[in-house]
Amino acid sequence: MSCDCDSQQGYMLPFDDALKRLLCSAKKVSHETILINQAFGRVLAQDITSPVNVPPHNNSAMDGYALKSEDLTNSDTLEQVGYSFAGQPFNGELSSGQCIRIMTGAVIPKGANCVIMQENTQATEKQITFIKPAASGANIRNIGEDIKCDALVLQTGHKLVAADIGLLASLGIDKISVYKKVKVAVLSTGDELVEPGGSLKPGQIFESNRHTVTAMLRQLPVDIIDLGIVSDDLQILKDTFKHANEIADVVVSSGGVSVGEADYVKEILTQMGEINFWKIAIKPGKPFACGKLPNSYFIGLPGNPVSATVTFDQLAIPFIKTLSGEQITPRIQLNAVALDDFKKRPGRLEFQRGIASQNNKGEWQVNSTGKQGSGILSSLSRANCYVILPQASTGVLADEKVIIELFNQIA
């Protein structure tokens, strides 16, 4: 993160370059061993290979009878000589002319090579008549059919979902190594800011950026440290940033990163560490700060609420995921038909807010949420996607194709 765009008048860093620089600067946190029932949402710090075959034995895919398929060549009636239940296998070995009553999941007896479902049989005492024959291997789930012993199951950097926890349990694994939770300190600066529930004086507004950011962070494997609103007082700001640097891996601040703003944030941060103030060629969200404090990383968001939300979603979230050890995958973008005009001037990549839906043919289409100003937070609340307009684009008219990106972290 060595580019200081303040020294290059008029220069705006392309979005892809900014994201690449951020991700390259992120160093993964250390890891720890935890029980799998604590592992939902955590990121693996090890490859998981299976210590067992799944299933661990050949077993029946349905309730019915296990037999030798060739025994039905000359006769359709066999003698039932035992049972095989899940957890209670038949211990003997089938001889010609015999069959075993078997239940779903039960071990296939020695000598049997197929299972015929009970609906295709007629039973009279211990004589079983088979209405339909079966080929060798029919209705049998083979050992290791799902997962073979020593097979790679999950890779380092994978964020664990509920199905993964069950998968680990099915392999008999009770403990795993995961990356530690990243500690993220969040604060907002400005004398004009008031906590929701308070009373506004002339010139004041309710603070929202910190609340949006902390809500987005709750979807990540992080510990959130809420440092509240910090007034525009030099000593208070110094003390707050010093404290944040001592207790957090990442310090996120909103406000005070625009060129020419009359506050102390840039002065303090520059004294404490290596901080860059970028002008990024995106809208909303051109001003963005990032860098290193003595013991932590710093992310500075614009003060306007939509700008803060979009830059945090598109830049800070991937950065924090990388610190957390998570493998970053490209976000899914879809082609859609614009149902409204999306106006734009060339020069910046725009993340306009839209409402995506599918028509009766399953094709994606998108409406605008209306006014797209960086202070109109309701445009994000109403939206379910970004309408992505390239840097050189002059806008899109209704009925033209456009690229959309369904919301992820800000949903």
C-alpha positions in Angstrom: 0.0 0.0 0.0 2.7 2.4 -1.1 0.7 4.7 -3.4 -0.1 8.1 -1.9 -2.6 9.6 -4.3 -2.5 13.0 -2.6 0.8 13.6 -4.3 -0.7 13.1 -7.7 -3.2 15.8 -8.3 -6.2 14.5 -10.2 -5.1 10.9 -10.3 -7.6 8.3 -9.4 -6.5 4.7 -8.7 -8.5 2.1 -10.6 -10.7 0.0 -8.4 -9.0 -3.3 -9.4 -5.6 -1.9 -8.6 -6.7 -0.7 -5.2 -8.2 -4.1 -4.3 -5.1 -5.9 -5.5 -2.8 -3.7 -3.4 -5.0 -4.1 -0.3 -5.1 -7.9 -0.6 -1.4 -8.2 -1.2 -0.7 -6.2 2.0 -2.8 -8.5 4.2 -0.9 -11.0 6.3 -2.9 -13.9 7.8 -3.5 -14.1 11.5 -2.2 -17.1 13.5 -4.3 -20.2 14.1 -5.7 -22.2 16.9 -7.3 -25.6 17.5 -11.0 -25.7 18.4 -13.8 -28.3 18.7 -16.0 -28.7 15.6 -19.1 -27.6 17.4 -17.4 -24.1 17.7 -16.2 -24.0 14.1 -19.3 -22.7 12.2 -18.2 -19.7 10.2 -14.5 -20.1 11.0 -11.8 -20.5 8.3 -9.7 -23.7 8.1 -6.0 -23.4 8.7 -5.3 -26.9 7.6 -6.2 -29.3 4.8 -8.7 -32.0 6.0 -8.1 -35.5 4.7 -10.5 -38.3 5.5 -9.2 -40.8 8.1 -11.9 -43.3 7.0 -13.9 -44.5 4.1 -17.4 -43.1 3.8 -19.4 -45.3 3.9 -17.1 -47.5 5.9 -18.6 -50.7 4.4 -20.8 -51.8 1.5 -24.4 -51.2 2.6 -27.9 -51.3 1.4 -29.6 -48.3 -0.3 -33.1 -49.5 0.7 -35.1 -51.9 2.7 -35.4 -55.4 1.0 -33.4 -58.6 0.6 -29.7 -59.2 0.0 -28.8 -62.1 -2.3 -26.7 -63.4 -5.1 -28.1 -62.1 -8.3 -27.2 -65.3 -10.2 -29.4 -67.4 -7.8 -32.5 -66.0 -9.6 -31.4 -67.5 -12.9 -33.1 -70.8 -12.3 -35.5 -70.0 -9.5 -37.4 -67.0 -8.3 -37.8 -68.2 -4.7 -35.0 -68.2 -2.1 -34.8 -69.1 1.6 -34.4 -66.3 4.1 -31.8 -67.3 6.6 -31.2 -64.1 8.7 -31.3 -60.4 9.1 -29.0 -57.4 8.7 -29.9 -54.2 10.4 -28.1 -50.9 10.7 -25.6 -51.4 13.5 -26.4 -55.2 13.7 -24.9 -56.9 10.6 -25.5 -60.6 9.6 -22.4 -62.4 10.8 -22.5 -65.4 8.5 -22.0 -65.9 4.8 -24.7 -66.5 2.2 -24.8 -69.8 0.4 -26.5 -70.4 -3.0 -30.3 -70.3 -2.7 -30.3 -68.1 0.4 -31.2 -64.4 1.0 -31.0 -62.0 4.0 -33.6 -59.5 5.1 -31.8 -56.2 5.1 -32.6 -52.6 6.0 -31.4 -49.3 4.6 -27.8 -48.6 5.7 -27.1 -52.1 6.9 -23.9 -54.0 6.0 -24.2 -56.2 2.9 -23.6 -59.8 4.0 -20.7 -61.8 2.7 -21.7 -63.6 -0.5 -24.4 -61.2 -1.5 -24.0 -58.9 -4.5 -27.3 -57.1 -4.9 -30.4 -55.9 -3.0 -34.0 -56.2 -4.2 -36.5 -53.8 -2.7 -39.2 -55.4 -0.6 -41.9 -54.0 -2.9 -40.7 -56.5 -5.6 -41.1 -59.6 -3.4 -43.7 -61.8 -1.8 -42.9 -63.5 1.5 -44.4 -66.7 2.9 -42.8 -67.7 6.2 -39.0 -68.0 5.3 -39.6 -68.4 1.5 -39.1 -65.2 -0.4 -40.4 -65.0 -4.0 -38.8 -62.3 -6.1 -41.1 -60.7 -8.7 -38.2 -58.9 -10.5 -34.6 -59.9 -10.8 -31.6 -57.5 -10.1 -28.2 -57.2 -11.6 -25.1 -57.6 -9.6 -24.4 -54.4 -7.6 -28.0 -53.2 -7.7 -29.0 -51.0 -4.7 -25.7 -51.3 -3.0 -23.7 -48.3 -1.7 -20.1 -49.3 -2.0 -17.4 -48.7 0.6 -15.7 -45.3 0.1 -18.4 -44.3 -2.5 -18.8 -40.9 -1.0 -15.3 -40.3 0.4 -12.2 -42.5 0.2 -9.8 -42.9 3.0 -7.0 -40.2 2.7 -9.0 -38.2 0.2 -8.7 -34.4 0.4 -12.1 -33.2 1.8 -11.7 -29.5 2.7 -8.8 -27.2 1.9 -7.0 -24.5 3.9 -8.8 -21.2 3.6 -12.3 -22.7 3.4 -14.9 -21.0 5.5 -17.0 -23.6 7.2 -20.7 -23.8 6.7 -23.2 -26.0 8.5 -22.9 -29.0 6.1 -19.1 -28.9 6.7 -19.6 -29.4 10.4 -21.7 -32.4 9.8 -19.1 -33.7 7.3 -16.3 -33.4 9.8 -18.4 -35.2 12.4 -19.2 -38.0 9.9 -15.4 -38.6 9.5 -14.9 -38.9 13.2 -13.0 -35.6 13.4 -13.7 -33.6 16.6 -11.0 -30.9 16.5 -9.6 -28.8 13.7 -7.1 -26.0 13.2 -8.7 -22.6 12.2 -7.4 -19.1 11.9 -8.0 -17.0 14.9 -10.7 -14.3 14.8 -9.5 -11.0 13.5 -10.0 -8.2 16.1 -11.6 -5.2 14.4 -12.0 -1.9 16.2 -14.6 0.4 14.7 -15.1 4.1 15.3 -16.6 7.2 13.8 -15.2 10.7 14.0 -17.0 14.0 14.1 -18.6 16.6 16.5 -21.7 16.5 14.4 -22.5 12.9 15.1 -25.0 11.8 17.7 -25.9 8.2 18.8 -29.4 7.0 17.8 -31.7 7.7 20.7 -30.1 11.0 21.5 -31.3 14.5 20.8 -30.1 16.5 17.8 -28.8 20.0 18.1 -28.6 22.3 15.1 -26.1 21.0 12.6 -26.0 17.5 14.1 -26.9 14.1 12.5 -27.5 10.6 13.9 -24.4 8.4 13.4 -25.1 5.4 11.1 -21.8 4.3 9.5 -20.4 2.5 12.5 -23.7 0.6 13.0 -23.7 -0.5 9.3 -20.1 -1.6 9.4 -20.5 -3.6 12.7 -23.6 -5.3 11.2 -21.6 -6.3 8.1 -18.7 -7.5 10.3 -21.0 -9.9 12.2 -21.1 -12.1 9.1 -17.3 -12.6 9.3 -15.1 -14.6 11.8 -14.1 -11.5 13.7 -14.3 -10.0 17.2 -15.8 -6.5 17.0 -14.6 -3.8 19.3 -17.0 -0.8 19.2 -15.1 2.4 20.1 -18.1 4.6 19.5 -18.1 8.2 18.3 -14.9 10.2 18.8 -15.0 14.0 18.9 -12.8 16.2 16.8 -10.4 16.8 19.6 -6.7 16.3 19.0 -5.8 14.6 22.3 -8.9 12.4 22.4 -8.3 11.3 18.8 -4.7 10.5 19.6 -5.6 8.5 22.7 -8.3 6.6 20.8 -6.2 5.6 17.9 -3.3 4.6 20.3 -5.7 2.4 22.3 -7.3 0.9 19.1 -3.9 0.1 17.8 -3.0 -1.8 21.0 -6.1 -3.9 21.1 -7.0 -4.6 17.5 -5.7 -6.2 14.3 -7.6 -3.8 12.2 -8.8 -0.2 13.0 -11.7 1.0 10.9 -12.7 4.6 11.0 -15.3 6.6 9.0 -14.9 10.3 8.2 -11.9 12.4 7.9 -10.3 10.9 4.8 -11.3 13.4 2.1 -8.6 15.7 0.8 -8.9 19.2 2.4 -11.1 18.2 5.4 -10.3 20.3 8.5 -9.7 17.6 11.1 -6.9 15.8 12.9 -7.3 12.3 11.6 -4.8 12.3 8.8 -2.2 14.2 10.9 -2.4 11.7 13.7 -2.4 8.6 11.6 0.5 9.8 9.5 2.5 10.4 12.7 1.6 6.9 14.0 2.3 4.8 10.9 2.4 4.5 7.2 -1.0 5.7 5.9 -2.0 6.4 2.3 -4.9 8.5 1.2 -6.2 7.2 -2.0 -8.6 8.7 -4.6 -10.2 5.6 -6.1 -12.0 5.7 -9.4 -15.3 4.5 -8.0 -18.6 6.0 -7.2 -19.7 6.2 -4.5 -16.6 6.2 -2.4 -13.7 8.1 -4.1 -11.8 8.9 -0.8 -10.3 5.9 1.0 -7.5 5.6 3.4 -5.4 2.5 4.3 -2.1 1.5 5.8 -0.2 0.3 8.8 -0.2 1.5 12.4 2.5 0.1 14.7 0.6 -3.0 15.7 -2.4 -3.0 13.4 -3.8 -2.2 9.9 -5.9 0.9 9.3 -8.9 1.3 7.0 -10.4 4.8 6.7 -13.9 5.1 5.1 -15.6 8.2 3.6 -18.1 9.9 5.8 -21.0 9.7 3.5 -23.1 6.7 4.4 -23.4 5.1 1.0 -19.8 5.7 0.2 -18.7 4.2 3.5 -20.9 1.1 3.0 -19.8 0.5 -0.6 -16.1 0.9 0.0 -16.3 -1.3 3.1 -18.2 -4.0 1.2 -16.0 -3.9 -1.9 -12.6 -3.2 -0.4 -12.4 -3.7 3.4 -14.5 -6.9 3.5 -12.1 -8.8 1.1 -9.1 -7.4 3.0 -10.4 -8.6 6.4 -11.4 -12.0 4.8 -7.8 -12.3 3.6 -6.4 -11.5 7.1 -8.8 -14.2 8.4 -7.2 -16.8 6.0 -10.2 -17.1 3.8 -9.6 -17.8 0.1 -11.1 -15.0 -1.9 -13.3 -16.0 -4.8 -14.6 -13.6 -7.5 -18.1 -12.3 -6.7 -20.8 -13.6 -9.0 -22.0 -11.1 -11.6 -25.0 -11.7 -13.8 -26.3 -10.2 -17.0 -29.6 -8.4 -16.7 -31.9 -6.2 -18.7 -32.3 -2.7 -17.4 -35.9 -1.7 -16.8 -34.9 1.9 -16.1 -32.3 4.3 -17.5 -29.1 4.3 -15.4 -27.4 7.6 -16.0 -23.6 8.0 -15.6 -20.6 10.2 -16.5 -17.4 8.4 -17.7 -14.4 8.4 -15.4 -15.3 6.2 -12.5 -16.6 2.6 -12.0 -20.0 3.0 -10.5 -21.9 0.7 -8.1 -25.4 2.0 -8.5 -28.2 0.4 -6.4 -30.8 -1.7 -8.1 -33.7 -4.1 -7.4 -33.1 -7.3 -9.3 -35.8 -9.8 -10.2 -36.5 -12.6 -12.7 -39.2 -12.6 -15.3 -41.4 -15.5 -16.2 -38.6 -16.9 -18.5 -36.1 -16.9 -15.6 -34.2 -13.9 -17.1 -32.7 -11.3 -14.8 -33.9 -7.8 -14.9 -33.2 -4.8 -12.8 -34.9 -1.5 -11.7 -33.2 1.5 -10.2 -33.8 2.4 -6.6 -34.1 6.0 -7.7 -31.7 8.8 -6.6 -28.1 7.5 -6.3 -26.5 10.2 -4.1 -23.8 9.1 -1.7 -25.9 10.3 1.2 -29.1 8.4 0.3 -28.7 5.3 2.5 -32.3 4.3 1.8 -31.1 3.4 -1.8 -29.1 0.6 -0.2 -31.9 -0.5 2.1 -34.3 -0.9 -0.8 -31.8 -2.5 -3.1 -30.7 -6.2 -3.5 -27.9 -5.7 -6.0 -25.3 -3.4 -7.4 -25.7 -2.2 -11.0 -22.1 -2.1 -12.1 -21.3 0.5 -14.7 -17.7 0.3 -16.1 -15.4 3.3 -15.7 -15.7 4.3 -19.4 -19.5 3.8 -19.5 -21.8 6.7 -20.3 -24.8 4.9 -18.8 -27.4 2.4 -19.8 -30.8 2.9 -21.3 -33.9 0.9 -20.5 -34.0 -2.5 -22.3 -30.2 -2.5 -22.7 -28.0 -5.2 -21.0 -26.3 -4.4 -17.8 -24.1 -6.3 -15.2 -25.5 -6.8 -11.7 -24.0 -8.2 -8.6 -26.4 -9.5 -6.0 -25.7 -8.3 -2.5 -23.6 -10.4 -0.2 -22.2 -8.9 3.0 -24.6 -5.9 3.1 -27.8 -8.1 2.8 
